[in-house]
Amino acid sequence: MGSTELMIVLAIVVLVFGSSAIPKLAKSVGEARREFNKAIKDEEKKETKQDGEV
């Protein structure tokens, strides 16, 4: 995505959610991403342990 497209998407987000809701939205997206990455790492650890046991 180019910078023009990002600006358009950001403008649409501001219009839809309002400027006061954006920090809350960003926080929840960050938390979800953190949990997703943690789950992936946990699965990789499980697979590594299972590979070592076989």
Summary of the structure (lengths in Angstrom):
residues: 54
radius of gyration: 18.4
end to end distance: 44.4
largest distance: 54.8
contacts: 101
relative contact order: 0.07
helix: 87%
strand: 0%
